[in-house]
């Protein structure tokens, strides 16, 4: 039985405010748990800084290689 079916069955059996609130709380808990499992997204400044450091390291390797060939 899928999760959506499990959430619909209690509402169909008894459509009350309590049933709707209970399902809403369960849904919100599942949504928050799913978001926490995904983790946080890194900020753009840190990502740009890491990319710049990688680019500088690549340029230094290329320069060292070219100097070695001369």
MDTraj code that builds the backbone (N, CA, C; nanometers):
import mdtraj as md
import numpy as np

residues = "UNK UNK UNK UNK UNK UNK UNK UNK UNK UNK UNK UNK UNK UNK UNK UNK UNK UNK UNK UNK UNK UNK UNK UNK UNK UNK UNK UNK UNK UNK UNK UNK UNK UNK UNK UNK UNK UNK UNK UNK UNK UNK UNK UNK UNK UNK UNK UNK UNK UNK UNK UNK UNK UNK UNK UNK UNK UNK UNK UNK UNK UNK UNK UNK UNK UNK UNK UNK UNK UNK".split()
xyz = np.array([
    [0.0849, -0.1169, 0.0000],
    [0.0000, 0.0000, 0.0000],
    [0.0903, 0.1243, 0.0000],
    [0.0625, 0.2172, -0.0881],
    [0.1479, 0.3349, -0.0967],
    [0.1148, 0.4343, 0.0138],
    [0.2031, 0.5286, 0.0309],
    [0.1867, 0.6278, 0.1378],
    [0.0649, 0.7142, 0.1123],
    [0.0415, 0.7533, -0.0128],
    [-0.0732, 0.8391, -0.0413],
    [-0.2043, 0.7672, -0.0111],
    [-0.2124, 0.6382, -0.0402],
    [-0.3328, 0.5614, -0.0094],
    [-0.3521, 0.5527, 0.1410],
    [-0.2436, 0.5350, 0.2134],
    [-0.2523, 0.5266, 0.3591],
    [-0.3013, 0.6583, 0.4176],
    [-0.2734, 0.7696, 0.3526],
    [-0.3170, 0.8989, 0.4034],
    [-0.4626, 0.9268, 0.3658],
    [-0.5093, 0.8709, 0.2557],
    [-0.6450, 0.8979, 0.2088],
    [-0.7487, 0.8146, 0.2840],
    [-0.7124, 0.6932, 0.3213],
    [-0.8084, 0.6018, 0.3846],
    [-0.8728, 0.6619, 0.5096],
    [-0.7968, 0.7162, 0.6048],
    [-0.8631, 0.7722, 0.7245],
    [-0.9543, 0.8903, 0.6920],
    [-0.9189, 0.9679, 0.5895],
    [-1.0019, 1.0834, 0.5537],
    [-1.1341, 1.0361, 0.4941],
    [-1.1281, 0.9314, 0.4112],
    [-1.2504, 0.8786, 0.3503],
    [-1.3412, 0.8160, 0.4560],
    [-1.2829, 0.7471, 0.5513],
    [-1.3625, 0.6812, 0.6557],
    [-1.4331, 0.7851, 0.7427],
    [-1.3614, 0.8858, 0.7834],
    [-1.4200, 0.9838, 0.8743],
    [-1.3607, 1.1208, 0.8430],
    [-1.4363, 1.2025, 0.7713],
    [-1.3880, 1.3357, 0.7345],
    [-1.4196, 1.4334, 0.8474],
    [-1.3242, 1.4478, 0.9386],
    [-1.3402, 1.5425, 1.0486],
    [-1.2158, 1.6296, 1.0559],
    [-1.2277, 1.7360, 1.1304],
    [-1.1146, 1.8270, 1.1476],
    [-0.9984, 1.7555, 1.2152],
    [-1.0285, 1.6706, 1.3098],
    [-0.9243, 1.5966, 1.3804],
    [-0.8470, 1.5068, 1.2847],
    [-0.9191, 1.4395, 1.1947],
    [-0.8535, 1.3515, 1.0977],
    [-0.7640, 1.4324, 1.0046],
    [-0.8150, 1.5451, 0.9578],
    [-0.7359, 1.6298, 0.8681],
    [-0.6112, 1.6842, 0.9378],
    [-0.6263, 1.7292, 1.0627],
    [-0.5108, 1.7814, 1.1364],
    [-0.4093, 1.6714, 1.1656],
    [-0.4571, 1.5540, 1.1996],
    [-0.3660, 1.4417, 1.2259],
    [-0.2865, 1.4056, 1.1021],
    [-0.3522, 1.4017, 0.9866],
    [-0.2816, 1.3718, 0.8626],
    [-0.1878, 1.4852, 0.8241],
    [-0.2282, 1.6084, 0.8505],
    [-0.1418, 1.7224, 0.8177],
    [-0.0143, 1.7187, 0.9018],
    [-0.0274, 1.6824, 1.0274],
    [0.0904, 1.6739, 1.1144],
    [0.1833, 1.5628, 1.0665],
    [0.1249, 1.4483, 1.0308],
    [0.2072, 1.3376, 0.9807],
    [0.2760, 1.3771, 0.8500],
    [0.2045, 1.4450, 0.7613],
    [0.2626, 1.4889, 0.6344],
    [0.3756, 1.5892, 0.6584],
    [0.3531, 1.6857, 0.7465],
    [0.4553, 1.7868, 0.7754],
    [0.5798, 1.7233, 0.8365],
    [0.5597, 1.6266, 0.9243],
    [0.6736, 1.5572, 0.9841],
    [0.7547, 1.4845, 0.8782],
    [0.6859, 1.4167, 0.7874],
    [0.7541, 1.3468, 0.6785],
    [0.8275, 1.4424, 0.5865],
    [0.7666, 1.5558, 0.5573],
    [0.8303, 1.6553, 0.4710],
    [0.9562, 1.7126, 0.5368],
    [0.9468, 1.7446, 0.6642],
    [1.0643, 1.7976, 0.7350],
    [1.1755, 1.6941, 0.7450],
    [1.1381, 1.5694, 0.7689],
    [1.2375, 1.4626, 0.7758],
    [1.3065, 1.4462, 0.6398],
    [1.2285, 1.4530, 0.5330],
    [1.2856, 1.4429, 0.3985],
    [1.3802, 1.5574, 0.3683],
    [1.3438, 1.6788, 0.4077],
    [1.4309, 1.7935, 0.3847],
    [1.5596, 1.7831, 0.4651],
    [1.5493, 1.7333, 0.5873],
    [1.6704, 1.7199, 0.6690],
    [1.7614, 1.6113, 0.6119],
    [1.7034, 1.5099, 0.5502],
    [1.7841, 1.4035, 0.4899],
    [1.8603, 1.4561, 0.3690],
    [1.8030, 1.5543, 0.2996],
    [1.8714, 1.6120, 0.1844],
    [1.9921, 1.6951, 0.2267],
    [1.9857, 1.7543, 0.3420],
    [2.0973, 1.8343, 0.3918],
    [2.0878, 1.9781, 0.3459],
    [2.1844, 2.0554, 0.3887],
    [2.1839, 2.1965, 0.3533],
    [2.2608, 2.2192, 0.2246],
    [2.2223, 2.3215, 0.1558],
    [2.2874, 2.3573, 0.0303],
    [2.3978, 2.4576, 0.0639],
    [2.5138, 2.4391, 0.0033],
    [2.6239, 2.5307, 0.0284],
    [2.5961, 2.6686, -0.0291],
    [2.6505, 2.7691, 0.0335],
    [2.6280, 2.9034, -0.0178],
    [2.7155, 2.9302, -0.1402],
    [2.6732, 3.0249, -0.2213],
    [2.7382, 3.0528, -0.3494],
    [2.8795, 3.1072, -0.3316],
    [2.9042, 3.1824, -0.2265],
    [3.0365, 3.2427, -0.2059],
    [3.1404, 3.1346, -0.1780],
    [3.1064, 3.0394, -0.0930],
    [3.2001, 2.9305, -0.0642],
    [3.2264, 2.8474, -0.1885],
    [3.1217, 2.8204, -0.2657],
    [3.1376, 2.7426, -0.3889],
    [3.2282, 2.8157, -0.4869],
    [3.2082, 2.9466, -0.5035],
    [3.2906, 3.0249, -0.5953],
    [3.4361, 3.0273, -0.5488],
    [3.4577, 3.0350, -0.4189],
    [3.5935, 3.0372, -0.3641],
    [3.6654, 2.9041, -0.3912],
    [3.5949, 2.7938, -0.3738],
    [3.6527, 2.6616, -0.4006],
    [3.6855, 2.6469, -0.5484],
    [3.5952, 2.6910, -0.6353],
    [3.6198, 2.6822, -0.7790],
    [3.7404, 2.7670, -0.8188],
    [3.7553, 2.8844, -0.7589],
    [3.8692, 2.9715, -0.7896],
    [4.0000, 2.9052, -0.7450],
    [3.9992, 2.8417, -0.6287],
    [4.1192, 2.7731, -0.5812],
    [4.1561, 2.6577, -0.6730],
    [4.0578, 2.5832, -0.7212],
    [4.0843, 2.4731, -0.8143],
    [4.1422, 2.5259, -0.9446],
    [4.0862, 2.6372, -0.9930],
    [4.1344, 2.6951, -1.1180],
    [4.2796, 2.7425, -1.1026],
    [4.3123, 2.8047, -0.9913],
    [4.4489, 2.8499, -0.9685],
    [4.5443, 2.7313, -0.9602],
    [4.5021, 2.6242, -0.8956],
    [4.5869, 2.5057, -0.8856],
    [4.6095, 2.4448, -1.0236],
    [4.5057, 2.4411, -1.1061],
    [4.5201, 2.3887, -1.2418],
    [4.6148, 2.4746, -1.3244],
    [4.6051, 2.6065, -1.3089],
    [4.6934, 2.6971, -1.3826],
    [4.8386, 2.6794, -1.3389],
    [4.8596, 2.6590, -1.2086],
    [4.9956, 2.6378, -1.1588],
    [5.0535, 2.5072, -1.2128],
    [4.9728, 2.4023, -1.2191],
    [5.0195, 2.2751, -1.2750],
    [5.0556, 2.2912, -1.4219],
    [4.9722, 2.3652, -1.4960],
    [4.9970, 2.3870, -1.6380],
    [5.1252, 2.4675, -1.6568],
    [5.1477, 2.5688, -1.5746],
    [5.2685, 2.6506, -1.5825],
    [5.3927, 2.5663, -1.5525],
    [5.3850, 2.4815, -1.4496],
    [5.4973, 2.3948, -1.4136],
    [5.5279, 2.2973, -1.5275],
    [5.4247, 2.2458, -1.5916],
    [5.4435, 2.1518, -1.7024],
    [5.5103, 2.2205, -1.8201],
    [5.4636, 2.3419, -1.8517],
    [5.5214, 2.4151, -1.9641],
    [5.6665, 2.4542, -1.9367],
    [5.6985, 2.4926, -1.8144],
    [5.8354, 2.5284, -1.7782],
    [5.9270, 2.4065, -1.7848],
    [5.8745, 2.2895, -1.7508],
    [5.9531, 2.1668, -1.7549],
    [5.9889, 2.1257, -1.8965],
    [5.9057, 2.1643, -1.9932],
    [5.9299, 2.1270, -2.1330],
    [6.0354, 2.2158, -2.1978],
    [6.0568, 2.3334, -2.1453],
    [6.1513, 2.4281, -2.2064],
    [6.2940, 2.3934, -2.1776],
])
top = md.Topology()
chain = top.add_chain()
for i, resn in enumerate(residues, 1):
    res = top.add_residue(resn, chain, resSeq=i)
    for name in ("N", "CA", "C"):
        top.add_atom(name, md.element.get_by_symbol(name[0]), res)
traj = md.Trajectory(xyz[None], top)
